[in-house]
Amino acid sequence: MHRGFALNEPRLDDALAKEAVAPIQSGMVVGLGTGKTASRAILALADRVRDERLEINCVATSHVTDTLARAHRLNLIDFTLIERVDYSFDGADEVDGQMRMIKGQHGAFVRERLVARASQKRIYIIDENKLVEKLGQRAALPIAVMPWALASIRADLRDMGLNGVVRRTMDGSLFISDGAQLVLDVMVGDRDPEELADSLDHIPGVIDHGLFLTEADEVLVHAGDGTVRRMTRSEVRA
C-alpha cells in the first residue's frame, strides 16, 4: 500500500486531483504517475471509475503505483504491449515558468518519461510551492545509471563539475529503481537546463535523468486558497 493512503480512509475534496482526471473517458488507456501528488489523482480516478462505471485501462509507472491502483480496483495492463497512451498524469519536484521540470524524487523517472513519450496528452499536477524561477533552485537532479559503470560515470560527471551522491534508502542500503538502475542525485546550480540535458544524454551508461523539458502539455497548479490554475504551452510561447 502506498504510504500515506489508507485504503478505506475518508478523503477530503481534492480540486487538483479531480481536475487532473476530469478529461478521462471510457475506452482510454491512462498513464498513472508516481508520488504523493500523482497518488491523489489515482484515488480521484478510482472514484470516477466506481461512480461513473468508466471502462479504462491503466499503465503504472512504478511498482508502488501499480500496488495502489490495483488496491483501488483500477484495471492495469502491461506497458510492454502498449504503443500509445491516450492520457497521462504525473507530479513534479520543480516547474519553472517555461513548464520545464525536474522529476525523480521517487526514483520512477525512467518509466515516467517512457509513458509520457507514448502519451497523446500529458498533464502534470503540482502544489504551488513546486513553482521555481530556475530549475535546481531547491530540488536535486536525479540521474539513473548502470550500476556496472558507476565509477566511470561519476568521473564523467565530475569532469562536468557535477558531484553525484548515490541515493540510499532509509536503512542505508542502495536505492535500486524499478528498472534496476542506481540513482545519483546532483545539484545543478545555474546551469542551462537544455545544455545540461544534452550533455547527460551523451554520457555512456547514463540511462536517463530527471530533466523533463518538453513533456508537459499542461501543468495544473494548486494554490494555497484551494483554486487550481492551468499553465499551457500557448502561454509559454506567448
C-alpha positions in Angstrom: 0.0 0.0 0.0 1.2 3.5 -0.9 2.5 5.3 2.2 0.1 7.9 3.5 -3.1 6.5 1.9 -5.1 4.0 3.9 -7.4 2.1 1.6 -10.6 2.9 3.5 -9.8 6.3 4.9 -12.2 9.2 4.1 -10.8 11.6 1.6 -11.3 15.4 1.6 -12.4 17.2 -1.6 -9.3 17.5 -3.8 -9.8 20.0 -6.6 -6.4 19.4 -8.1 -6.8 15.7 -8.3 -10.4 16.0 -9.7 -9.4 18.4 -12.4 -6.5 16.2 -13.4 -8.7 13.2 -14.1 -11.8 15.1 -15.4 -10.9 14.6 -19.1 -10.6 10.8 -18.8 -13.3 8.9 -20.7 -14.3 5.3 -21.2 -12.1 3.5 -23.7 -8.9 5.4 -22.8 -5.5 4.0 -21.9 -4.3 6.1 -19.0 -0.8 6.6 -17.7 -0.5 6.8 -13.9 2.4 8.8 -12.4 4.3 8.1 -9.2 4.5 10.1 -6.0 2.2 11.7 -3.4 0.5 14.2 -5.8 0.0 11.6 -8.5 -1.5 9.2 -5.9 -4.1 11.8 -5.1 -5.2 11.8 -8.8 -5.2 8.0 -8.8 -7.6 8.0 -5.9 -9.8 10.5 -7.7 -9.7 8.4 -10.8 -10.7 5.3 -8.9 -13.7 7.3 -7.5 -14.8 8.2 -11.0 -14.4 4.6 -12.3 -16.5 3.3 -9.5 -19.2 6.1 -9.6 -19.4 6.5 -13.3 -18.6 2.9 -14.3 -15.8 4.1 -16.6 -14.1 1.4 -18.6 -10.5 2.3 -18.9 -7.1 0.5 -18.9 -4.2 2.0 -16.9 -0.4 1.8 -17.2 1.6 2.2 -13.9 5.0 3.9 -13.9 6.2 2.1 -10.8 5.6 -0.9 -8.5 4.3 1.5 -5.8 1.8 3.0 -8.3 0.8 -0.5 -9.5 0.0 -1.6 -6.0 -2.1 1.5 -5.2 -4.0 1.3 -8.5 -4.8 -2.4 -8.0 -5.9 -1.8 -4.4 -8.5 0.6 -5.7 -9.6 -1.8 -8.5 -8.2 0.1 -11.5 -7.5 -2.2 -14.4 -3.8 -2.4 -15.1 -2.2 -3.5 -18.4 1.4 -4.3 -19.3 3.2 -1.3 -20.9 5.3 -3.9 -22.8 2.3 -4.4 -25.2 1.2 -0.7 -25.5 2.3 1.6 -28.3 0.2 4.6 -27.4 -1.3 6.0 -24.2 -4.3 8.4 -24.6 -3.8 10.5 -21.4 -1.3 10.5 -18.6 -0.9 12.5 -15.4 2.0 12.8 -13.0 3.6 15.1 -10.4 6.9 17.1 -10.5 9.5 18.2 -8.0 10.0 21.6 -9.6 8.4 23.5 -12.5 9.7 26.8 -14.0 7.9 29.5 -16.0 8.5 27.6 -19.2 6.9 24.4 -17.9 10.3 22.7 -17.7 10.5 20.3 -14.8 12.8 18.3 -12.5 11.3 15.0 -11.6 12.5 11.9 -9.9 12.2 12.3 -6.1 10.6 8.8 -6.0 13.0 7.2 -8.5 10.5 6.3 -11.2 11.5 8.9 -13.7 12.8 6.5 -16.4 9.5 4.8 -16.7 7.6 8.1 -16.2 9.4 9.5 -19.3 8.7 6.4 -21.4 5.0 6.6 -20.6 5.0 10.4 -21.2 6.6 9.9 -24.6 3.9 7.4 -25.6 1.1 9.7 -24.3 -1.1 11.8 -26.6 -1.9 14.2 -23.7 0.4 14.8 -20.7 -0.8 16.6 -17.6 1.4 17.4 -14.6 -0.1 18.4 -11.3 1.7 20.3 -8.5 1.1 22.3 -5.4 2.1 26.0 -5.7 5.3 25.6 -3.7 6.8 23.5 -6.5 7.0 26.6 -8.8 10.5 28.0 -9.2 12.2 30.7 -11.1 15.1 28.4 -12.1 15.3 24.6 -12.2 17.6 23.3 -9.5 16.7 26.0 -7.1 15.6 23.6 -4.4 15.5 20.1 -5.9 18.4 17.8 -6.7 18.6 16.4 -10.2 18.4 12.6 -10.2 20.4 10.6 -12.8 19.8 6.9 -13.4 22.9 5.0 -14.2 24.1 1.4 -14.9 25.5 0.0 -11.6 28.3 -1.7 -13.5 29.6 1.6 -14.8 29.1 3.7 -11.6 32.7 4.8 -11.1 33.3 5.9 -14.7 30.0 7.7 -14.9 30.8 9.6 -11.7 34.2 10.6 -13.2 32.4 11.9 -16.3 30.1 13.9 -14.1 33.0 15.3 -12.1 34.6 16.5 -15.3 31.3 18.4 -15.9 31.6 19.9 -12.4 28.8 17.7 -11.0 29.3 15.7 -7.9 26.7 12.9 -7.6 25.6 11.4 -4.4 24.4 7.8 -4.7 20.9 7.6 -3.4 20.2 5.3 -0.5 17.1 4.1 1.3 16.2 5.0 4.8 18.0 1.9 6.2 21.2 2.9 4.4 21.1 0.4 1.6 21.5 1.4 -2.1 18.3 2.6 -3.7 17.5 0.5 -6.8 15.0 1.8 -9.2 12.2 -0.3 -10.7 14.4 -0.6 -13.8 17.3 -1.9 -11.7 19.4 1.3 -12.0 21.3 3.2 -9.3 20.4 6.9 -8.9 22.8 9.7 -8.5 21.5 13.0 -7.1 23.3 16.2 -8.1 22.8 19.9 -7.5 22.9 21.7 -10.9 23.4 25.3 -9.7 23.0 27.9 -12.5 23.4 25.5 -15.5 21.3 25.9 -18.5 18.7 23.0 -18.5 18.9 22.3 -22.2 22.7 22.2 -22.4 22.8 20.0 -19.3 20.3 17.6 -20.6 22.1 17.3 -23.9 25.4 16.6 -22.1 23.9 14.0 -19.8 22.3 12.3 -22.8 25.8 11.7 -24.3 27.4 10.1 -21.3 27.6 6.3 -21.9 25.9 4.4 -19.0 23.6 7.2 -18.1 20.1 5.7 -18.7 18.1 8.8 -18.1 17.8 11.9 -15.9 15.1 14.0 -14.2 15.1 17.0 -16.6 11.7 16.9 -18.3 11.9 19.9 -20.5 9.3 19.4 -23.2 7.0 16.7 -21.8 4.3 18.9 -20.2 1.3 19.8 -22.3 -0.4 21.4 -19.3 0.5 21.9 -15.7 -2.2 22.2 -13.1 -1.1 24.3 -10.1 -2.9 24.0 -6.8 -2.8 27.4 -5.0 -3.0 28.0 -1.2 -6.5 29.3 -1.4 -7.7 26.0 -3.0 -8.1 27.2 -6.6 -6.4 25.5 -9.5 -4.5 27.4 -12.2 -3.8 25.9 -15.6 -0.4 26.5 -17.3 -0.4 25.7 -21.1 2.1 25.6 -23.9 0.3 28.5 -25.6 1.0 30.7 -22.6 4.7 29.7 -22.6 5.1 30.6 -26.3 3.3 33.9 -25.9 
